[in-house]
């Protein structure tokens, strides 16, 4: 069991050491509070100043002939008066002022005996206007049927040229509009002759959503980068820094479990990272809220920065900060010096940037595989929360998957610290982790081994179900079960063999006492009723997305499953899942966690991961409760077979209530509703005995198991 007092002391000792360093305080407090206002204010003023300076400089335009020069000069001079007319009209109508940028300071050069494109390319002017010979405009003569085709030549690689060409095009567009209006009046046509559509826009986005959209473009990626970079210096100082100071070895020889030492250290790194992220995010939000930048970035539209969402984002960020902290501690533990640890950080930061950058792209969406993609799911979740589009079910899936990755990273850090070859800077520390000759036989797998395999399997299994399980035809269902046998059964078995773990201890392959088998029979007969009643309650209260729409979406899949033969269905839906899932969760995972977490936390964590692996938020509650029951029975009996029996009977009886051949006699004997009325409460003569069976089974399993009895008697 963990000693909270020791962890508390280790935590405060390392945290105070970090905070005594002025560099850390500067990086955590001074930089985020001062840097963002200075950067945003300075960059805004510099951009404004540079733009104004470029507009004040004369725009040099090249033309071919004197006629074109006179024509263009006349247009540029008259454009200023036309712009003032448009501004006054907008003001009289109380409309927002249109951004108009006439060219006031200009010079038109006649380029003779030289190609205009070469003239612009050589930088002799910002842009040029070229006409074909047949389209040469005649000044002051506007033929109703004449169409001019000026070609604006620019150098887009040169910002002054690109800006001048854009301004010149706007001037010519405004002149074209004037000519169009004059032609309409001259011909006596109505003013709307050339405008069959009077288009207006209605923006349904609220001010808060516009503010969230603005923050969603910049905040998620910056927040992830701040979180990961905030872990770098504390992680290096608490590992390589302590090794250089000669205090790491002293700490490890103390009579304190390595797990408690690493817990204290990564809590310090997590604290520093979250404080830095909170200060940076607050500083950025305040600058956008009170610095006037929000209206600038949204083109003057009314915006409201969703500051109330920021605390929720920080709460969701805690598992990710734990993940980064443990990962950084594990990587830095291999460094002999502070400088070497800094070199190790670059690949880790690049590894974070790739999924974060992909998720920050405008077309990325939170759904499907991105729900469980590490780092990317948190970037997308932050954006959706700022927009107000993130439902609680989405938040739960992202946070729980990130918690799984964080727990795996912590287990990895503990594994690294537990290796003397690594802690004492042996060059072969990396290789020793995978060299089978250095491994000692173990009665049970380590928490690190179990969590790493489960964490790697989590996204793989999600992708498998997404790719294969869209249409649950018999062939696809068979393929899923084959993959399940490989990933949930065979691969864990090979992993246990390679790491020299005892099969009996790894998968709890012990024959249980007869009372646990009797308890499993009792509970297996009643769990399907409990799940049914909980599902009815969820549907009645519309909890966890258990709505009519969801049930209608499942109807085609249910019909396909019901069309399977009885032997095939029981094999694919009951026997294989009961055996494979129990081997992974109640076997490899639970046996790996039990020595580190104790009974309560092991049962809770195993059930939580078991529920998350089913990837259906509507079934999360019932799956979690079923996982608690299975984990408890396995813990008490020290055997996986009672849990397999319960799982098998639960899946089998659930199938029998929906399979066509069994449904009618099964429902007639128990006098329960048919499948069409399956979401109605079962009669009391069925539900009450089922609850009695479950309680009876729990009573048979209660009390100390044989291992606890042996340890207490000793």
Number of C-alpha atoms within 10 A of each C-alpha: 9 13 10 11 9 14 20 14 12 20 22 15 14 19 20 11 12 20 15 10 10 10 12 16 15 13 14 22 15 13 16 21 19 12 15 18 18 13 11 16 16 12 12 14 12 12 12 12 12 12 13 11 10 15 19 13 12 16 24 18 27 27 22 21 15 13 15 21 20 16 16 19 15 13 16 19 15 13 22 16 11 16 18 13 12 14 16 13 13 14 13 9 8 9 10 11 12 11 8 15 15 21 19 15 13 15 14 21 17 17 16 11 7 9 11 23 17 11 17 20 18 11 13 14 23 25 29 27 22 19 17 12 7 8 13 17 22 12 14 9 9 13 11 13 7 10 10 13 14 16 12 18 22 26 20 11 9 12 13 20 24 17 20 24 23 15 18 22 15 17 24 16 12 18 17 13 12 13 15 14 16 15 16 16 12 10 9 9 12 10 11 11 10 11 9 7 8 6 6 6 5 5 6 8 11 12 15 18 20 22 26 24 22 21 21 23 15 12 20 26 25 16 22 24 16 19 27 24 19 26 27 24 22 28 28 27 22 23 28 26 22 17 22 13 12 11 13 17 14 10 14 16 10 9 7 13 14 18 19 19 18 25 20 23 26 29 22 26 30 27 21 27 26 25 16 25 26 21 17 23 25 17 18 20 20 15 18 22 18 10 14 13 16 23 16 11 13 14 9 12 14 13 21 18 23 21 17 9 15 18 13 12 20 19 12 21 22 20 22 25 28 28 25 32 32 30 23 29 31 25 19 27 23 25 25 20 20 18 12 14 25 15 12 16 18 12 10 16 16 11 12 18 18 13 17 23 14 15 25 22 12 9 7 12 17 21 12 11 15 21 25 25 19 20 27 27 27 30 26 27 29 28 28 21 20 29 20 15 12 16 11 11 15 18 18 14 19 24 23 18 23 28 20 22 26 25 21 25 25 27 27 22 25 22 19 24 23 16 15 13 18 21 21 17 16 15 13 11 17 14 11 16 15 12 11 12 8 11 14 10 12 15 14 24 28 22 25 22 20 25 25 19 18 25 20 12 15 21 19 15 20 20 15 15 18 13 13 16 15 11 14 17 16 17 10 16 19 17 16 20 18 14 16 19 17 14 20 24 19 15 15 23 19 11 16 21 14 13 20 17 21 16 19 14 19 27 29 24 15 14 14 17 14 11 14 25 22 16 23 28 18 23 29 27 19 26 24 23 22 19 19 19 18 16 23 18 16 20 20 14 12 14 13 16 18 19 15 12 9 12 14 11 10 11 11 13 15 16 13 13 19 19 16 16 14 16 9 12 21 19 17 20 20 21 18 18 21 23 20 22 20 28 26 25 24 31 27 31 30 32 27 24 25 20 15 16 17 12 17 11 13 23 24 19 20 25 25 20 21 24 22 21 19 16 17 15 18 19 19 20 19 19 21 21 17 22 26 22 20 26 27 24 28 26 23 20 27 23 23 26 26 27 29 25 21 26 26 22 24 22 19 21 21 18 22 20 22 22 22 17 14 14 17 18 13 17 16 11 8 12 14 20 18 16 15 8 10 15 18 18 18 20 12 10 11 15 18 14 14 21 18 14 21 22 16 16 23 19 11 18 22 14 11 12 14 13 12 12 11 10 8 9 6 6
